[in-house]
């Protein structure tokens, strides 16, 4: 299985993930942040279709719902990938277990919700995949999104592909020593046979 996912470097600073390098092997879980207006019921076959730069369309079946009714953690299985949905627009909240839906969004490494909480969820499915880092692309956040004053600067932790250009992307071999602001990464990951020698990428408590 080949996946492309975004990675936000603030998760290094807060101790969630290590600095990754090409060739690293870890077990990762994934989330999909949904695009506005891109959730609808469907009876289409299960599928996962990459659109480039971490964007995906999928038809998946809802395996589990956890948490609140307004902002639940919804686990979806597309046949090729199981992940949970991040739904800032609350458009997937009505989906129930066993239903199928067409969705579109940005695939990312799990920020914290699954890796910190899955042991407390009843009958939690396995969302962890053994993967090798094949490529790392650094994306510099365009200057129009960066706000600076005399003391500090701020910028989004990531922006969608429609908001940056080819010249904002560069290949790197490692995140070691890289600044953790005004940039994020796109990872190309290749599935590898799971084994006890592939560690969990998450560095937080309870890993």
C-alpha positions as a printed NumPy array, in Angstrom:
array([[  0.   ,   0.   ,   0.   ],
       [  1.28 ,   3.446,  -0.944],
       [ -0.029,   6.53 ,   0.871],
       [  0.726,  10.243,   0.72 ],
       [ -0.023,  12.206,   3.879],
       [  0.666,  15.627,   5.339],
       [  2.729,  16.066,   8.492],
       [  2.645,  19.175,  10.693],
       [  5.941,  19.819,  12.52 ],
       [  4.322,  21.243,  15.664],
       [  3.713,  17.588,  16.556],
       [  7.508,  17.247,  16.87 ],
       [  7.745,  20.18 ,  19.25 ],
       [  5.028,  18.878,  21.547],
       [  6.568,  15.4  ,  21.712],
       [  3.996,  13.553,  19.625],
       [  6.314,  12.415,  16.813],
       [ 10.048,  12.123,  16.193],
       [ 11.806,  14.034,  13.438],
       [ 11.374,  11.735,  10.453],
       [ 13.925,  10.826,   7.799],
       [ 13.717,   8.946,   4.504],
       [ 14.015,   5.228,   5.235],
       [ 12.462,   5.397,   8.709],
       [ 10.016,   2.605,   9.56 ],
       [  7.137,   3.159,  11.98 ],
       [  3.551,   2.165,  12.621],
       [  1.295,   5.12 ,  11.843],
       [ -2.413,   5.85 ,  12.233],
       [ -4.145,   8.306,   9.902],
       [ -6.876,  10.909,   9.939],
       [ -8.701,  12.571,   7.049],
       [ -9.686,  16.223,   7.401],
       [-12.8  ,  16.589,   5.316],
       [-13.351,  19.307,   2.738],
       [-16.477,  21.421,   3.012],
       [-19.488,  19.95 ,   1.249],
       [-17.775,  16.633,   0.485],
       [-19.757,  14.101,   2.51 ],
       [-22.7  ,  12.232,   1.011],
       [-24.376,   8.884,   1.475],
       [-23.511,   6.319,  -1.187],
       [-23.83 ,   2.665,  -2.145],
       [-20.785,   2.754,  -4.443],
       [-18.051,   0.118,  -4.054],
       [-15.384,   0.72 ,  -1.432],
       [-12.454,   2.614,  -2.879],
       [ -9.629,   5.04 ,  -2.126],
       [ -8.426,   7.377,  -4.872],
       [ -5.418,   9.619,  -4.481],
       [ -5.698,  13.106,  -5.999],
       [ -2.101,  14.124,  -5.288],
       [ -0.263,  15.918,  -2.478],
       [ -2.2  ,  14.12 ,   0.257],
       [ -5.688,  14.781,  -1.126],
       [ -8.016,  11.771,  -1.424],
       [-11.521,  10.799,  -2.435],
       [-12.946,   7.664,  -0.889],
       [-16.056,   5.605,  -0.546],
       [-15.986,   4.062,   2.885],
       [-18.179,   2.255,   5.359],
       [-18.545,   3.632,   8.878],
       [-17.044,   1.08 ,  11.273],
       [-17.383,   2.945,  14.568],
       [-18.623,   6.185,  16.136],
       [-17.122,   7.442,  19.382],
       [-17.578,  10.611,  21.421],
       [-20.211,  13.339,  21.186],
       [-23.154,  13.333,  18.79 ],
       [-22.185,  16.743,  17.336],
       [-18.475,  16.096,  16.876],
       [-17.926,  12.328,  16.966],
       [-14.799,  10.404,  16.069],
       [-15.957,   8.455,  13.017],
       [-13.849,   5.523,  11.824],
       [-14.195,   4.711,   8.116],
       [-12.933,   1.707,   6.136],
       [-12.402,   2.258,   2.401],
       [-11.274,  -1.335,   1.854],
       [ -7.659,  -0.241,   1.426],
       [ -7.338,   2.117,   4.393],
       [ -9.012,   2.528,   7.776],
       [ -8.8  ,   6.017,   9.276],
       [-10.865,   8.428,  11.314],
       [-12.494,  11.611,  10.073],
       [-11.768,  15.153,  11.2  ],
       [-14.865,  17.15 ,  10.328],
       [-14.513,  20.89 ,  11.048],
       [-17.82 ,  21.589,   9.281],
       [-19.867,  18.958,  11.193],
       [-21.167,  17.513,   7.931],
       [-20.386,  13.879,   8.765],
       [-21.953,  13.881,  12.233],
       [-25.149,  12.226,  10.975],
       [-23.321,   9.18 ,   9.607],
       [-24.12 ,   5.988,  11.498],
       [-22.284,   2.694,  11.821],
       [-22.81 ,   0.494,   8.777],
       [-23.563,   3.369,   6.412],
       [-21.412,   4.1  ,   3.355],
       [-20.375,   7.574,   2.319],
       [-18.412,   9.37 ,  -0.371],
       [-15.861,  11.687,   1.215],
       [-13.018,  13.95 ,   0.136],
       [-10.275,  15.472,   2.235],
       [ -6.637,  15.706,   3.236],
       [ -4.953,  12.626,   4.679],
       [ -2.627,  13.325,   7.613],
       [ -0.794,  11.428,  10.288],
       [ -3.002,  11.131,  13.351],
       [ -2.4  ,  14.249,  15.434],
       [ -3.299,  12.698,  18.796],
       [ -6.939,  11.629,  18.999],
       [ -6.528,   7.995,  18.037],
       [ -3.121,   7.22 ,  19.473],
       [ -3.962,   8.733,  22.861],
       [ -7.519,   7.41 ,  23.177],
       [ -8.032,   4.183,  21.248],
       [ -7.504,   1.954,  24.292],
       [-10.532,   3.594,  25.943],
       [-12.828,   3.022,  22.935],
       [-14.976,  -0.128,  23.037],
       [-14.204,  -2.64 ,  20.287],
       [-11.704,  -0.274,  18.65 ],
       [-10.531,  -1.363,  15.175],
       [ -6.816,  -1.448,  14.372],
       [ -5.876,   1.753,  12.528],
       [ -2.098,   1.293,  12.699],
       [ -0.085,   0.493,   9.575],
       [  3.593,  -0.425,   9.323],
       [  5.066,   1.999,   6.787],
       [  8.436,   3.108,   5.469],
       [  9.099,   6.774,   4.693],
       [  9.983,   6.852,   0.984],
       [ 10.007,  10.608,   0.34 ],
       [  9.721,  13.843,   2.304],
       [  8.65 ,  17.085,   0.642],
       [  8.866,  20.34 ,   2.564],
       [  6.146,  22.883,   1.791],
       [  6.906,  26.48 ,   2.696],
       [  3.72 ,  28.288,   3.724],
       [  3.213,  31.167,   1.235],
       [  4.054,  34.581,   2.659],
       [  0.478,  35.832,   2.302],
       [ -0.494,  33.451,   5.135],
       [  2.345,  34.543,   7.446],
       [  1.703,  37.352,   9.942],
       [  4.689,  39.045,  11.582],
       [  5.185,  41.792,  14.108],
       [  8.179,  43.071,  16.07 ],
       [  8.098,  40.144,  18.482],
       [  6.784,  37.081,  16.707],
       [  5.274,  35.515,  13.602],
       [  2.36 ,  33.169,  13.044],
       [  1.149,  31.044,  10.157],
       [ -1.221,  28.111,   9.503],
       [  0.1  ,  24.664,  10.37 ],
       [ -0.737,  23.575,   6.805],
       [ -2.572,  24.853,   3.736],
       [ -4.293,  22.828,   0.98 ],
       [ -2.571,  22.269,  -2.383],
       [ -4.734,  24.92 ,  -4.048],
       [ -3.004,  27.536,  -1.873],
       [  0.655,  26.859,  -2.677],
       [  2.745,  26.593,  -5.846],
       [  5.37 ,  24.187,  -7.171],
       [  8.153,  26.552,  -6.131],
       [  6.991,  26.267,  -2.51 ],
       [  7.857,  22.528,  -2.495],
       [ 11.319,  21.034,  -2.041],
       [ 12.611,  17.532,  -1.299],
       [ 14.504,  16.901,   1.929],
       [ 16.063,  13.734,   3.289],
       [ 15.275,  14.465,   6.928],
       [ 13.386,  16.781,   9.279],
       [ 16.354,  16.784,  11.675],
       [ 17.323,  20.342,  12.545],
       [ 14.569,  21.866,  10.395],
       [ 12.648,  24.9  ,  11.745],
       [  9.16 ,  23.972,  12.967],
       [  7.366,  27.124,  11.782],
       [  6.06 ,  28.41 ,   8.448],
       [  6.32 ,  25.002,   6.831],
       [  4.857,  21.52 ,   6.795],
       [  5.675,  18.254,   5.05 ],
       [  4.181,  15.813,   2.578],
       [  5.213,  12.211,   3.21 ],
       [  5.209,   9.376,   0.693],
       [  4.821,   6.148,   2.657],
       [  5.057,   2.538,   1.537],
       [  3.49 ,  -0.344,   3.409],
       [  5.862,  -2.965,   4.81 ],
       [  5.224,  -6.304,   6.53 ],
       [  4.222,  -5.682,  10.156],
       [  6.481,  -7.133,  12.797],
       [  7.519,  -6.578,  16.368],
       [ 10.555,  -4.634,  15.136],
       [  8.461,  -1.796,  13.652],
       [  7.879,   0.686,  16.503],
       [  4.864,   2.9  ,  17.026],
       [  5.671,   6.402,  15.788],
       [  3.806,   8.08 ,  18.626],
       [  6.02 ,   9.282,  21.5  ],
       [  3.302,  10.318,  23.963],
       [  2.194,   8.652,  27.143],
       [  0.516,   5.295,  26.696],
       [  2.29 ,   4.462,  23.432]])
